[in-house]
Amino acid sequence: MKADAFPYRAPWWLPGGNAQTLWAALAARRHFGPAPRWQRSRWTTPDGDFVDVDQALHPSAPDAPLLVLFHGLEGSSASQYAVAFADFAAAHGLAYAVPHFRGCSGELNHAPRAYHSGDFAEIDWILRRFASEHPGRPLLAVGVSLGGNALMRWAGELGDAAAQQVRAIASVCSPLDLAAGGHAIGRGFNRLVYTRMFMRSMVPKALKKLEQHPGLFDREALLGARDLYEFDNLFTAPLHGFRDTADYWSRASAKPVLHRIRVPALALNARNDPFVPANSLPTAQDAGTHVTLWQPAQGGHVGFPVSHGPFGLPGHVRAMPEAVGHWLLAHL
């Protein structure tokens, strides 16, 4: 671990991790330049399914770096952090792309599977394709929340070989210990707000998947799922080769493999993230020599809003992409 730090301080009018999380997602300004415009491509997966990839249309030099963002649970190129990183990329002349995990682009994928937090094989073929399609561009990758855990897991699994694909990677507010994060989101306020939000999106998509593939799982049991633990037990785990939720959360977590990462990697986690308990965050001993840990006291979950505008309102969320983006560029 290096001694770098992200000196973030939340506005006085946004006390606490929940306020910083929700304001950033719902109200804060996402971009200073024009809103990103996208060109969508459909890529066939190695198993004959598809993912949709949105590439930003702002100009960049042919040899400019390509920044690839892997989104979070039920995220997309429209997520506030994806737009904010697009704004950073445009301002600094970087090419930028957001590959959608299966079923997250607005159209349900075809295969009897979805996506999950530890799918490093999916990360691998996507990054390999970007590298093959853009041989003149250095490749940088950032993963947010779920996408960051998958990206870090990929780098840990590949070790030295990851450097053949990317120059540097970063994770933002990722639950690198999935069990700790999963239990945290299933309690108290988190259960009332965030769990319900995710379930409202994930359960209907799972039911549509069942229409595609009758008998894939127990419909009535899924309708009775009350939280992500039960959802993962009935859907995510069995569809992706895990025995149950406990097996999934254990085997998919990136924290146990951080010390095997051999490319420059940054793990940014706010210590007041309502999804990721501070006592579960990696230590320098967990991280090894190639992983930089930024663990500011504030920021929430993919929040990090900054005062901007009259009386500080509505604020903006560009500070985090600016800090993470410059860290990545410094490691080209």
C-alpha positions as CSV (number, residue, x, y, z in Angstrom):
1,M,0.0,0.0,0.0
2,K,1.2,3.5,-0.8
3,A,0.6,6.5,1.4
4,D,-1.6,8.3,-1.0
5,A,-4.9,9.7,0.2
6,F,-8.2,11.2,-1.1
7,P,-8.7,14.3,1.2
8,Y,-12.5,14.3,0.9
9,R,-14.7,16.3,3.2
10,A,-18.5,16.2,2.9
11,P,-20.5,19.4,2.8
12,W,-21.7,20.4,6.3
13,W,-25.3,20.1,5.1
14,L,-24.8,16.4,4.2
15,P,-24.0,14.7,7.5
16,G,-23.7,10.9,7.5
17,G,-23.2,8.2,4.9
18,N,-26.8,7.8,3.9
19,A,-27.3,11.5,3.2
20,Q,-24.1,11.5,1.1
21,T,-25.1,8.4,-0.8
22,L,-28.7,9.5,-1.6
23,W,-27.9,13.1,-2.4
24,A,-25.2,12.1,-4.9
25,A,-27.5,9.6,-6.6
26,L,-30.6,11.8,-6.7
27,A,-29.8,15.5,-6.7
28,A,-26.1,16.4,-7.2
29,R,-24.8,17.7,-10.6
30,R,-23.1,14.9,-12.6
31,H,-21.3,16.8,-15.4
32,F,-20.0,20.2,-16.2
33,G,-19.5,19.7,-20.0
34,P,-22.3,18.5,-22.3
35,A,-24.2,15.4,-21.3
36,P,-22.5,12.3,-22.7
37,R,-23.8,10.9,-26.0
38,W,-23.4,7.2,-26.6
39,Q,-22.9,4.8,-29.4
40,R,-24.1,1.3,-28.5
41,S,-22.6,-1.9,-29.8
42,R,-23.8,-5.4,-29.1
43,W,-21.1,-7.9,-28.4
44,T,-21.6,-11.6,-28.6
45,T,-20.3,-13.4,-25.5
46,P,-18.2,-16.6,-25.5
47,D,-21.3,-18.6,-24.6
48,G,-23.5,-17.1,-27.4
49,D,-25.3,-14.5,-25.3
50,F,-24.8,-10.8,-25.6
51,V,-23.7,-7.7,-23.7
52,D,-24.3,-4.1,-24.8
53,V,-21.4,-1.7,-24.7
54,D,-21.9,2.1,-24.7
55,Q,-19.0,4.1,-26.0
56,A,-18.9,7.9,-25.5
57,L,-18.9,10.0,-28.6
58,H,-16.8,12.8,-27.4
59,P,-13.5,13.3,-29.4
60,S,-10.2,11.7,-28.4
61,A,-6.9,11.2,-30.1
62,P,-6.3,7.8,-31.7
63,D,-3.6,7.0,-29.2
64,A,-5.4,8.5,-26.1
65,P,-6.0,6.1,-23.2
66,L,-9.3,4.2,-23.1
67,L,-11.1,4.3,-19.8
68,V,-13.5,1.3,-19.2
69,L,-16.1,1.5,-16.4
70,F,-17.7,-1.6,-14.9
71,H,-21.0,-0.5,-13.2
72,G,-22.5,-1.5,-10.0
73,L,-25.5,-3.6,-9.0
74,E,-28.4,-2.8,-11.4
75,G,-26.3,0.1,-12.8
76,S,-25.8,1.3,-16.4
77,S,-24.2,4.1,-18.4
78,A,-27.0,6.3,-17.1
79,S,-25.8,5.9,-13.4
80,Q,-24.6,9.1,-11.9
81,Y,-21.0,7.8,-11.5
82,A,-20.9,6.6,-15.1
83,V,-22.0,10.1,-16.3
84,A,-19.5,11.8,-14.0
85,F,-16.6,9.6,-15.2
86,A,-17.7,10.3,-18.8
87,D,-17.4,14.0,-18.0
88,F,-13.9,13.5,-16.6
89,A,-12.9,11.4,-19.7
90,A,-14.2,14.1,-22.1
91,A,-12.5,16.9,-20.2
92,H,-9.1,15.0,-20.4
93,G,-9.4,13.7,-23.9
94,L,-9.8,10.0,-23.0
95,A,-11.9,7.5,-24.9
96,Y,-14.5,6.1,-22.6
97,A,-16.8,3.0,-22.6
98,V,-19.3,1.4,-20.3
99,P,-19.9,-2.4,-20.9
100,H,-23.2,-3.4,-19.4
101,F,-23.4,-6.6,-17.3
102,R,-26.0,-9.0,-18.7
103,G,-29.5,-7.7,-18.5
104,C,-28.5,-4.2,-17.4
105,S,-28.7,-2.4,-20.7
106,G,-32.5,-2.2,-20.8
107,E,-32.9,-5.5,-22.6
108,L,-32.9,-8.9,-21.0
109,N,-30.1,-11.2,-22.1
110,H,-30.8,-14.6,-23.6
111,A,-28.9,-17.2,-21.6
112,P,-30.1,-18.8,-18.4
113,R,-27.8,-16.6,-16.3
114,A,-27.4,-13.0,-15.3
115,Y,-24.3,-11.4,-13.7
116,H,-22.6,-11.5,-10.3
117,S,-20.0,-9.9,-8.1
118,G,-17.2,-12.3,-8.8
119,D,-17.5,-12.9,-12.5
120,F,-13.9,-12.3,-13.4
121,A,-14.2,-14.4,-16.6
122,E,-16.7,-11.9,-17.9
123,I,-14.3,-9.0,-17.0
124,D,-11.5,-10.9,-18.7
125,W,-13.1,-11.4,-22.1
126,I,-14.5,-7.9,-22.2
127,L,-11.1,-6.3,-21.4
128,R,-9.4,-8.6,-24.0
129,R,-11.9,-7.5,-26.6
130,F,-11.3,-3.8,-25.8
131,A,-7.6,-4.4,-26.0
132,S,-7.9,-6.1,-29.4
133,E,-10.2,-3.4,-30.8
134,H,-8.0,-0.5,-29.6
135,P,-4.4,-1.7,-30.0
136,G,-3.1,1.8,-30.0
137,R,-4.8,2.9,-26.8
138,P,-3.5,2.2,-23.3
139,L,-6.3,0.6,-21.3
140,L,-7.5,1.8,-17.9
141,A,-10.4,0.3,-16.0
142,V,-12.5,1.4,-13.0
143,G,-15.2,-0.7,-11.3
144,V,-17.9,0.7,-9.1
145,S,-19.4,-1.2,-6.2
146,L,-20.2,-4.7,-7.6
147,G,-18.2,-4.0,-10.8
148,G,-15.1,-3.0,-8.7
149,N,-15.2,-6.3,-6.8
150,A,-15.4,-8.2,-10.0
151,L,-12.5,-6.2,-11.5
152,M,-10.3,-6.6,-8.5
153,R,-11.1,-10.3,-8.4
154,W,-10.1,-10.5,-12.1
155,A,-6.7,-8.8,-11.4
156,G,-6.1,-11.1,-8.4
157,E,-6.9,-14.2,-10.4
158,L,-4.7,-13.2,-13.3
159,G,-1.7,-11.9,-11.4
160,D,1.1,-10.9,-13.7
161,A,-1.0,-11.7,-16.8
162,A,-3.4,-8.8,-16.1
163,A,-0.7,-6.3,-17.2
164,Q,-1.1,-7.7,-20.8
165,Q,-4.6,-6.1,-20.8
166,V,-4.5,-3.0,-18.6
167,R,-2.1,-0.4,-17.3
168,A,-4.0,0.3,-14.0
169,I,-7.3,-0.4,-12.4
170,A,-9.4,1.1,-9.6
171,S,-12.4,0.1,-7.5
172,V,-14.8,2.6,-6.0
173,C,-16.9,1.7,-2.9
174,S,-16.7,-2.0,-3.7
175,P,-17.8,-4.6,-1.1
176,L,-14.5,-6.5,-1.3
177,D,-15.8,-8.7,1.5
178,L,-19.2,-9.6,0.1
179,A,-20.6,-11.3,3.2
180,A,-19.9,-8.2,5.3
181,G,-21.6,-6.0,2.7
182,G,-24.5,-8.3,2.1
183,H,-25.3,-8.5,5.8
184,A,-25.0,-4.7,6.2
185,I,-27.4,-3.9,3.4
186,G,-30.0,-6.3,4.9
187,R,-30.3,-4.5,8.2
188,G,-32.2,-1.5,9.5
189,F,-32.5,1.6,7.3
190,N,-30.5,-0.1,4.6
191,R,-33.1,-2.9,4.4
192,L,-35.9,-0.4,4.3
193,V,-34.4,1.8,1.5
194,Y,-31.6,0.2,-0.5
195,T,-32.7,-3.5,-0.3
196,R,-36.2,-2.5,-1.4
197,M,-34.8,-0.4,-4.3
198,F,-32.7,-3.3,-5.6
199,M,-35.4,-5.9,-5.2
200,R,-37.9,-3.8,-7.1
201,S,-35.5,-4.0,-10.1
202,M,-34.0,-7.5,-9.7
203,V,-37.1,-9.6,-8.9
204,P,-39.1,-8.6,-12.1
205,K,-36.0,-9.3,-14.2
206,A,-35.6,-12.7,-12.6
207,L,-39.2,-13.5,-13.3
208,K,-38.7,-12.6,-17.0
209,K,-35.7,-14.8,-17.0
210,L,-38.0,-17.6,-15.7
211,E,-40.4,-17.0,-18.6
212,Q,-37.4,-17.4,-21.0
213,H,-36.3,-20.6,-19.2
214,P,-39.2,-22.4,-17.5
215,G,-38.1,-24.4,-14.4
216,L,-35.0,-22.3,-13.9
217,F,-35.8,-21.7,-10.2
218,D,-38.8,-21.7,-7.8
219,R,-41.0,-18.8,-8.7
220,E,-43.0,-18.8,-5.5
221,A,-39.9,-19.0,-3.4
222,L,-38.4,-16.0,-5.2
223,L,-41.5,-14.0,-4.8
224,G,-41.1,-14.6,-1.0
225,A,-37.5,-13.4,-1.0
226,R,-37.2,-10.5,1.4
227,D,-33.6,-9.4,1.0
228,L,-30.4,-9.9,-1.1
229,Y,-29.3,-12.9,0.9
230,E,-32.5,-14.8,0.0
231,F,-32.5,-13.5,-3.6
232,D,-28.9,-14.7,-4.0
233,N,-29.7,-18.0,-2.4
234,L,-32.6,-18.7,-4.9
235,F,-31.3,-17.0,-8.1
236,T,-27.7,-15.5,-8.2
237,A,-25.9,-18.4,-6.6
238,P,-27.4,-21.4,-8.3
239,L,-27.5,-19.8,-11.7
240,H,-23.8,-19.1,-11.6
241,G,-22.3,-22.3,-10.2
242,F,-22.4,-21.5,-6.4
243,R,-23.9,-23.8,-3.8
244,D,-25.8,-21.1,-1.9
245,T,-25.4,-17.5,-0.8
246,A,-22.7,-18.2,1.7
247,D,-20.6,-20.1,-0.9
248,Y,-21.2,-17.3,-3.4
249,W,-20.2,-14.4,-1.1
250,S,-17.2,-16.3,0.1
251,R,-15.8,-17.5,-3.3
252,A,-16.6,-14.3,-5.2
253,S,-15.1,-11.8,-2.8
254,A,-12.0,-9.9,-4.0
255,K,-10.4,-9.2,-0.6
256,P,-8.7,-12.6,-0.3
257,V,-6.9,-12.2,-3.6
258,L,-5.9,-8.5,-3.4
259,H,-2.3,-9.5,-2.4
260,R,-2.0,-11.4,-5.7
261,I,-2.7,-8.3,-7.8
262,R,0.3,-7.3,-9.9
263,V,-0.9,-4.2,-11.8
264,P,-1.2,-0.7,-10.1
265,A,-4.6,-0.9,-8.4
266,L,-6.5,1.6,-6.3
267,A,-9.3,0.6,-3.8
268,L,-11.3,3.7,-2.7
269,N,-13.8,3.1,0.2
270,A,-15.5,5.6,2.4
271,R,-15.5,4.5,6.0
272,N,-19.1,5.7,6.5
273,D,-20.4,3.7,3.5
274,P,-23.7,2.2,4.6
275,F,-23.2,-0.8,2.3
276,V,-19.6,-1.6,3.3
277,P,-18.8,-1.7,7.0
278,A,-15.5,0.0,7.9
279,N,-14.3,-3.0,9.9
280,S,-14.5,-5.1,6.7
281,L,-12.2,-2.9,4.6
282,P,-8.9,-4.3,3.5
283,T,-5.8,-3.4,5.5
284,A,-2.3,-2.8,4.1
285,Q,-1.5,-6.4,4.9
286,D,-4.5,-7.6,2.9
287,A,-3.7,-5.4,0.0
288,G,-0.1,-6.2,-0.8
289,T,2.4,-4.0,-2.6
290,H,0.5,-3.2,-5.8
291,V,-2.8,-2.0,-4.2
292,T,-3.2,1.6,-2.9
293,L,-5.9,2.0,-0.3
294,W,-7.9,5.3,0.0
295,Q,-10.3,5.1,2.9
296,P,-11.6,8.6,3.7
297,A,-13.9,9.0,6.7
298,Q,-16.7,10.4,4.6
299,G,-18.3,9.9,1.2
300,G,-21.1,7.3,1.6
301,H,-21.7,4.7,-1.0
302,V,-20.4,6.1,-4.4
303,G,-21.4,9.5,-3.1
304,F,-18.6,12.0,-2.4
305,P,-20.8,15.0,-3.2
306,V,-19.1,18.5,-3.1
307,S,-20.7,21.9,-2.5
308,H,-21.4,23.8,-5.7
309,G,-24.0,26.4,-6.7
310,P,-25.9,29.0,-4.6
311,F,-25.5,28.2,-0.9
312,G,-23.6,25.0,-2.0
313,L,-26.6,23.5,-3.8
314,P,-27.2,21.2,-5.6
315,G,-23.5,20.2,-5.3
316,H,-21.7,17.9,-7.7
317,V,-20.1,14.5,-7.8
318,R,-17.1,15.2,-10.0
319,A,-14.5,15.2,-7.2
320,M,-14.3,11.5,-6.9
321,P,-13.9,10.7,-10.7
322,E,-11.3,13.5,-10.8
323,A,-9.3,12.0,-8.0
324,V,-9.6,8.4,-9.2
325,G,-9.1,9.4,-12.9
326,H,-5.9,11.3,-12.1
327,W,-4.6,8.4,-10.1
328,L,-5.1,6.1,-13.0
329,L,-3.5,8.5,-15.5
330,A,-0.5,8.8,-13.2
331,H,0.1,5.0,-13.6
332,L,0.1,4.9,-17.4
